[in-house]
Amino acid sequence: MNDKSTPVPRKNKSDRPNPGARRKARHYAMQALYQWDMAGSNLTKIEAEFIADNDMTHVDTEYFRDILRGVPNNLTELDGMLLPCLSRDIEEVTPVEKAILRLAAFELAHRIDVPYKVVINESVELSKKFGATESHKFVNGVLDKLAQTVRIVEIKK
């Protein structure tokens, strides 16, 4: 039985999060954050729409929710972390890039269980898929700088 309203994140044999399920969670979270930023819609409504409109069977829905709630709840902190890494004001960043950068900043700061290289790689892939032609280079540069401050201990290992 496949009930879309109660998806269960799939785990691999070692009981670690499934990378594919996390990737899909980021994909939907980025789109939801974009919608939230552009339309100013209610987060609960956006979450319900995404769960109803998409097959979330192979999505880490717990991770999706963590990002979707975490970014707006920590927005001032995240934008403050990003600002020194940007070559322009946060409001001049395209909405897609902004959603990706905020998502990645949240993961770097609040999800230390995810290696910083994974955060950067996944963000670059999202920007290649959804962003402008060269946006992946911008996203990569910003996140490399941010990781140097937020994940310095991990980088030095």
C-alpha positions in Angstrom: 0.0 0.0 0.0 1.4 3.4 -1.0 -0.1 6.2 1.0 1.3 9.6 -0.1 0.2 11.3 3.0 2.4 9.3 5.4 5.7 8.6 3.6 8.5 7.0 5.5 12.1 8.0 4.7 14.0 5.0 3.4 17.2 4.0 5.1 20.0 2.0 3.6 21.5 -1.1 5.2 23.7 0.8 7.7 20.6 2.7 8.9 22.1 6.0 7.6 19.9 8.4 5.6 19.4 7.4 2.0 21.3 10.0 -0.1 18.7 9.8 -2.9 15.9 10.5 -0.4 17.8 13.4 1.0 18.6 14.8 -2.5 14.8 14.7 -3.3 14.1 16.4 0.0 16.5 19.2 -0.9 14.9 19.5 -4.4 11.4 19.9 -3.0 12.6 22.1 -0.1 14.4 24.5 -2.5 11.2 24.8 -4.6 9.1 25.3 -1.4 11.5 28.0 -0.1 11.4 29.7 -3.5 7.6 29.7 -3.3 7.6 31.0 0.3 10.0 33.8 -0.6 8.2 34.8 -3.8 4.6 34.5 -2.7 4.9 34.9 1.0 2.6 31.9 1.5 2.0 30.2 4.8 4.6 27.5 5.4 2.1 25.0 6.6 0.0 25.5 3.4 3.2 25.1 1.2 4.2 21.9 3.0 0.7 20.5 2.6 0.6 21.3 -1.1 4.0 19.7 -1.7 3.1 16.6 0.1 -0.3 16.4 -1.7 1.0 17.3 -5.2 4.2 15.2 -5.3 5.0 11.6 -4.9 6.9 11.7 -1.6 7.4 8.0 -1.3 11.2 8.1 -1.9 11.7 11.5 -0.2 13.1 12.0 3.3 10.1 14.0 4.4 11.5 14.6 7.9 14.5 16.3 6.2 12.2 18.2 3.9 10.3 19.5 6.8 13.4 20.3 8.8 14.7 22.5 6.0 11.3 24.1 5.2 10.9 25.1 8.8 14.5 25.8 9.6 15.3 28.3 7.0 12.5 30.8 7.7 12.9 30.3 11.5 16.7 31.2 11.2 16.4 33.6 8.3 18.2 36.5 10.0 21.1 34.3 11.1 21.4 32.6 7.7 21.3 35.9 5.7 23.9 37.3 8.2 26.2 34.4 7.6 25.8 34.7 3.8 26.3 38.5 3.6 30.1 38.5 4.0 30.4 35.8 1.4 28.4 37.6 -1.2 29.7 40.1 -3.8 26.3 41.9 -3.7 23.3 42.4 -1.3 21.2 39.4 -0.6 18.2 41.1 -2.2 20.1 41.4 -5.5 20.6 37.6 -5.6 18.1 35.8 -7.9 15.3 34.1 -6.0 16.5 30.6 -7.1 20.0 31.3 -6.0 18.7 32.8 -2.7 16.6 29.7 -1.9 19.6 27.4 -2.6 22.1 29.5 -0.6 19.7 29.8 2.4 19.1 26.0 2.3 22.8 25.3 2.2 23.6 27.8 4.9 21.0 26.1 7.1 22.5 22.7 6.4 26.1 24.0 7.1 25.0 25.7 10.4 22.4 23.3 11.7 22.9 19.9 10.1 26.5 19.1 11.0 25.6 15.4 10.4 25.8 16.3 6.7 29.4 16.7 5.4 30.1 20.2 4.1 31.3 18.8 0.7 27.9 17.1 0.3 26.1 20.4 1.1 28.1 22.3 -1.5 27.8 19.5 -4.1 24.1 19.2 -3.7 23.6 23.0 -3.9 25.7 23.2 -7.0 23.6 20.5 -8.6 20.4 22.3 -7.7 21.7 25.5 -9.2 22.7 23.7 -12.4 19.1 22.3 -12.6 17.1 25.4 -11.6 19.4 28.4 -11.8 20.7 30.6 -14.6 23.5 29.3 -16.9 26.5 30.2 -14.7 24.7 30.3 -11.3 26.4 27.1 -10.1 29.8 28.9 -10.2 28.4 31.7 -8.0 26.7 29.3 -5.6 29.9 27.2 -5.3 32.1 30.3 -4.6 29.7 31.6 -1.9 29.4 28.2 -0.2 33.1 27.6 -0.3 33.7 30.9 1.6 30.9 30.1 4.0 32.2 26.6 4.8 35.6 28.1 5.6 33.9 29.9 8.6 31.1 27.6 9.6 32.8 24.2 9.1 36.4 25.2 9.8 37.0 22.3 12.1 35.7 19.8 9.6 37.7 21.3 6.8 41.0 21.1 8.8 40.6 17.4 9.3 
